[in-house]
Amino acid sequence: MNVHGKVWGKTSLLFSQNNVSIHRIEGIKGRYCSKHKHAHKYNVFFVEKGQIEVSVWKNDYDLVDVTVLNEKESTVIAPGEFHQFKVLKDCVVLEIYYTSLCENDIIRESVGGIENA
């Protein structure tokens, strides 16, 4: 298992394939991660054990959304939203990243038609 130490605890990559990756976080009470955002990835936090507080700076208003997650609870953060977690109780959290395909991603330069016979 690929383990990385962080100021707030440690993280381990469990799975990474195509547009999904799953990390296992072990957090230490009273510590927190950097305020950051992801350009393209959704970020899901699922608490297995312990408790975390997730702050999200929404793009469409100036207020901060704060959600406390207990065991077996989760939240999803959209791409482009600044967010940060704080460990309220020593915890084990699954952090799931995924991207979403945009079905309307076609940019047409011309219009199709029927050739004259």
C-alpha contacts under 8 A as a table, 3 or more apart, distances in Angstrom:
res1	aa1	res2	aa2	distance
1	M	12	S	6.60
1	M	13	L	6.90
1	M	14	L	7.17
2	N	12	S	5.41
2	N	13	L	5.75
2	N	14	L	7.96
3	V	10	K	6.83
3	V	11	T	5.73
3	V	12	S	4.42
3	V	13	L	7.00
4	H	10	K	5.55
4	H	11	T	5.35
4	H	12	S	6.33
5	G	9	G	6.14
5	G	10	K	4.36
5	G	11	T	6.58
6	K	9	G	5.06
6	K	10	K	5.11
6	K	11	T	7.29
7	V	10	K	7.86
7	V	31	R	7.26
7	V	32	Y	7.68
7	V	33	C	7.51
8	W	27	G	5.68
8	W	28	I	5.81
8	W	31	R	4.79
8	W	32	Y	5.42
8	W	33	C	6.26
8	W	87	V	7.79
9	G	25	I	7.43
9	G	26	E	5.56
9	G	27	G	4.59
9	G	28	I	5.50
9	G	31	R	7.91
10	K	25	I	5.90
10	K	26	E	5.37
10	K	27	G	6.71
11	T	23	H	6.38
11	T	24	R	5.52
11	T	25	I	4.50
11	T	26	E	6.36
12	S	23	H	5.36
12	S	24	R	5.10
12	S	25	I	6.62
13	L	16	S	7.51
13	L	21	S	7.66
13	L	22	I	6.22
13	L	23	H	4.47
13	L	24	R	6.50
14	L	21	S	7.58
14	L	22	I	5.50
14	L	23	H	5.38
14	L	24	R	6.72
15	F	20	V	7.78
15	F	21	S	5.28
15	F	22	I	5.08
15	F	23	H	7.11
16	S	19	N	7.87
16	S	20	V	5.83
16	S	21	S	4.09
16	S	22	I	6.48
17	Q	20	V	5.62
17	Q	21	S	6.37
19	N	97	Y	7.90
19	N	98	Y	5.33
19	N	99	T	5.50
19	N	100	S	7.92
20	V	96	I	7.15
20	V	97	Y	5.58
20	V	98	Y	4.47
20	V	99	T	7.04
21	S	96	I	5.81
21	S	97	Y	5.21
21	S	98	Y	6.63
22	I	94	L	6.70
22	I	95	E	5.72
22	I	96	I	4.50
22	I	97	Y	6.39
23	H	94	L	5.72
23	H	95	E	5.03
23	H	96	I	6.37
24	R	92	V	6.92
24	R	93	V	5.84
24	R	94	L	4.78
24	R	95	E	6.26
25	I	91	C	7.66
25	I	92	V	5.51
25	I	93	V	4.96
25	I	94	L	6.14
25	I	95	E	6.95
26	E	90	D	7.45
26	E	91	C	5.61
26	E	92	V	4.68
26	E	93	V	6.59
27	G	31	R	7.43
27	G	87	V	6.04
27	G	90	D	5.52
27	G	91	C	5.04
27	G	92	V	6.48
27	G	93	V	7.89
28	I	31	R	5.90
28	I	87	V	6.17
28	I	89	K	7.10
28	I	90	D	4.79
28	I	91	C	6.83
29	K	87	V	4.90
29	K	88	L	5.26
29	K	89	K	4.78
29	K	90	D	4.79
29	K	91	C	7.73
30	G	86	K	6.88
30	G	87	V	5.56
30	G	88	L	6.02
30	G	89	K	7.62
31	R	86	K	5.89
31	R	87	V	5.59
32	Y	84	Q	7.28
32	Y	85	F	5.66
32	Y	86	K	4.15
32	Y	87	V	6.06
33	C	84	Q	5.84
33	C	85	F	5.75
33	C	86	K	6.67
34	S	84	Q	6.00
34	S	85	F	7.96
35	K	82	F	6.25
35	K	83	H	5.41
35	K	84	Q	4.73
36	H	81	E	7.99
36	H	82	F	5.01
36	H	83	H	5.55
36	H	84	Q	6.63
37	K	79	P	6.93
37	K	80	G	5.58
37	K	81	E	5.47
37	K	82	F	4.40
37	K	83	H	6.16
38	H	41	K	5.56
38	H	42	Y	7.48
38	H	79	P	5.34
38	H	80	G	5.59
38	H	81	E	7.29
38	H	82	F	7.82
39	A	79	P	5.47
39	A	80	G	5.23
40	H	79	P	5.14
40	H	80	G	7.14
40	H	99	T	6.32
41	K	78	A	7.23
41	K	79	P	5.21
41	K	97	Y	5.95
41	K	98	Y	5.40
41	K	99	T	4.90
41	K	100	S	7.86
42	Y	76	V	6.86
42	Y	77	I	5.69
42	Y	78	A	4.86
42	Y	79	P	5.22
42	Y	97	Y	5.54
42	Y	98	Y	5.31
42	Y	99	T	6.02
42	Y	100	S	7.98
43	N	76	V	5.71
43	N	77	I	5.08
43	N	78	A	6.70
43	N	79	P	7.63
43	N	95	E	6.89
43	N	96	I	5.84
43	N	97	Y	4.82
43	N	98	Y	6.94
44	V	74	S	6.86
44	V	75	T	5.68
44	V	76	V	4.44
44	V	77	I	6.33
44	V	94	L	7.92
44	V	95	E	5.62
44	V	96	I	4.92
44	V	97	Y	6.33
45	F	74	S	5.29
45	F	75	T	5.57
45	F	76	V	6.68
45	F	93	V	6.57
45	F	94	L	5.90
45	F	95	E	4.80
45	F	96	I	6.52
46	F	72	K	6.62
46	F	73	E	5.81
46	F	74	S	4.29
46	F	75	T	6.95
46	F	93	V	5.52
46	F	94	L	5.08
46	F	95	E	6.47
47	V	50	G	6.90
47	V	51	Q	6.94
47	V	52	I	7.72
47	V	69	L	6.73
47	V	70	N	6.34
47	V	71	E	5.04
47	V	72	K	5.45
47	V	73	E	5.76
47	V	74	S	6.39
47	V	91	C	7.36
47	V	92	V	6.29
47	V	93	V	4.40
47	V	94	L	6.40
48	E	71	E	5.29
48	E	72	K	5.63
48	E	91	C	7.43
48	E	92	V	5.47
48	E	93	V	5.43
48	E	94	L	7.14
49	K	70	N	7.59
49	K	71	E	5.17
49	K	72	K	7.66
49	K	90	D	7.81
49	K	91	C	5.09
49	K	92	V	5.03
49	K	93	V	6.89
50	G	70	N	6.42
50	G	71	E	6.04
50	G	88	L	7.63
50	G	89	K	5.07
50	G	90	D	5.42
50	G	91	C	4.08
50	G	92	V	6.54
51	Q	68	V	7.17
51	Q	69	L	5.66
51	Q	70	N	4.78
51	Q	71	E	6.62
51	Q	87	V	6.41
51	Q	88	L	5.33
51	Q	89	K	4.96
51	Q	90	D	7.01
51	Q	91	C	6.04
52	I	68	V	5.86
52	I	69	L	5.40
52	I	70	N	6.95
52	I	85	F	6.53
52	I	86	K	5.58
52	I	87	V	4.56
52	I	88	L	5.10
52	I	89	K	6.82
52	I	91	C	7.46
53	E	66	V	6.79
53	E	67	T	5.66
53	E	68	V	4.36
53	E	69	L	6.15
53	E	85	F	5.49
53	E	86	K	5.11
53	E	87	V	6.47
53	E	88	L	6.67
54	V	66	V	5.68
54	V	67	T	5.23
54	V	68	V	6.32
54	V	69	L	7.56
54	V	83	H	7.07
54	V	84	Q	5.82
54	V	85	F	4.41
54	V	86	K	6.54
55	S	64	V	6.35
55	S	65	D	5.57
55	S	66	V	4.44
55	S	67	T	6.49
55	S	83	H	5.45
55	S	84	Q	5.34
55	S	85	F	6.25
56	V	64	V	5.60
56	V	65	D	5.08
56	V	66	V	6.46
56	V	77	I	7.48
56	V	81	E	6.67
56	V	82	F	5.90
56	V	83	H	4.38
56	V	84	Q	6.77
57	W	62	D	7.19
57	W	63	L	6.62
57	W	64	V	4.76
57	W	65	D	6.44
57	W	81	E	6.03
57	W	82	F	5.24
57	W	83	H	6.11
58	K	61	Y	5.89
58	K	62	D	6.99
58	K	63	L	7.08
58	K	64	V	6.65
58	K	65	D	7.25
58	K	81	E	5.82
58	K	82	F	7.28
59	N	62	D	7.54
59	N	80	G	7.75
59	N	81	E	6.22
69	L	73	E	5.58
69	L	74	S	6.49
69	L	75	T	7.85
70	N	73	E	5.62
77	I	81	E	6.92
77	I	83	H	7.73
78	A	81	E	6.00
87	V	90	D	6.54
87	V	91	C	7.09
102	C	105	D	5.59
103	E	106	I	8.00
108	R	111	V	7.13
